[in-house]
Amino acid sequence: MSNIEIKGTIKKIYDTETFASGFQKRLVILTTDENYPQELPIEFLSDKVDLPDAHKEGSVVTVGINLRSR
């Protein structure tokens, strides 16, 4: 895993999903601030699902993420 910081604008904050096991996740779409902007889906898991509540859609933020791929 790699730790990366990404700066961008929040395009969409989705509602928290709770699964039968009790696991929770929340999706935020972030539009990067660069010459060729990208829309990045960022998942907040478990105890981090409330972090997006401190922000609104349209807010410019810097997000620290752990990069994983499938």
C-alpha positions as CSV (number, residue, x, y, z in Angstrom):
1,M,0.0,0.0,0.0
2,S,1.1,3.5,-0.7
3,N,0.1,6.7,1.1
4,I,-0.8,9.5,-1.3
5,E,-2.3,13.0,-0.9
6,I,-4.8,14.2,-3.6
7,K,-6.1,17.7,-3.8
8,G,-9.4,18.3,-5.6
9,T,-13.0,19.4,-5.4
10,I,-15.8,17.2,-3.9
11,K,-18.2,16.4,-6.7
12,K,-20.5,14.0,-4.9
13,I,-20.8,12.6,-1.3
14,Y,-22.9,9.4,-1.2
15,D,-24.8,8.1,1.8
16,T,-23.2,5.5,4.0
17,E,-23.8,1.9,3.1
18,T,-24.2,-0.6,6.0
19,F,-24.0,-4.3,5.3
20,A,-25.5,-7.3,7.2
21,S,-22.1,-7.9,8.8
22,G,-22.1,-4.4,10.2
23,F,-19.3,-3.3,7.8
24,Q,-19.8,0.3,6.6
25,K,-18.5,2.2,3.6
26,R,-19.1,5.6,2.0
27,L,-18.2,6.8,-1.5
28,V,-17.0,10.3,-2.3
29,I,-16.2,11.4,-5.9
30,L,-13.3,13.8,-6.0
31,T,-12.4,15.9,-9.2
32,T,-8.7,16.5,-9.3
33,D,-7.2,19.9,-9.8
34,E,-4.8,19.5,-12.7
35,N,-4.5,20.2,-16.4
36,Y,-6.5,17.1,-17.2
37,P,-8.9,16.7,-14.3
38,Q,-10.0,13.2,-13.3
39,E,-12.9,12.0,-11.3
40,L,-11.7,9.7,-8.6
41,P,-13.9,7.5,-6.4
42,I,-12.7,7.4,-2.8
43,E,-14.1,5.0,-0.3
44,F,-14.2,5.7,3.4
45,L,-14.4,2.5,5.4
46,S,-15.6,1.6,8.9
47,D,-14.6,4.2,11.5
48,K,-13.8,6.8,8.7
49,V,-17.3,7.0,7.1
50,D,-18.2,10.2,9.1
51,L,-15.2,12.2,7.8
52,P,-17.0,13.5,4.7
53,D,-19.6,15.1,7.0
54,A,-17.2,18.0,7.7
55,H,-17.4,19.0,4.0
56,K,-19.9,19.9,1.4
57,E,-20.1,19.1,-2.3
58,G,-18.0,21.8,-4.1
59,S,-15.5,22.0,-1.3
60,V,-11.8,22.0,-2.2
61,V,-10.0,19.4,0.0
62,T,-6.8,17.4,0.3
63,V,-7.4,13.8,1.0
64,G,-4.8,11.3,2.3
65,I,-5.4,7.8,0.9
66,N,-4.0,4.4,1.0
67,L,-3.8,3.2,-2.6
68,R,-5.0,-0.3,-3.4
69,S,-5.9,-1.9,-6.7
70,R,-7.8,-4.9,-7.9
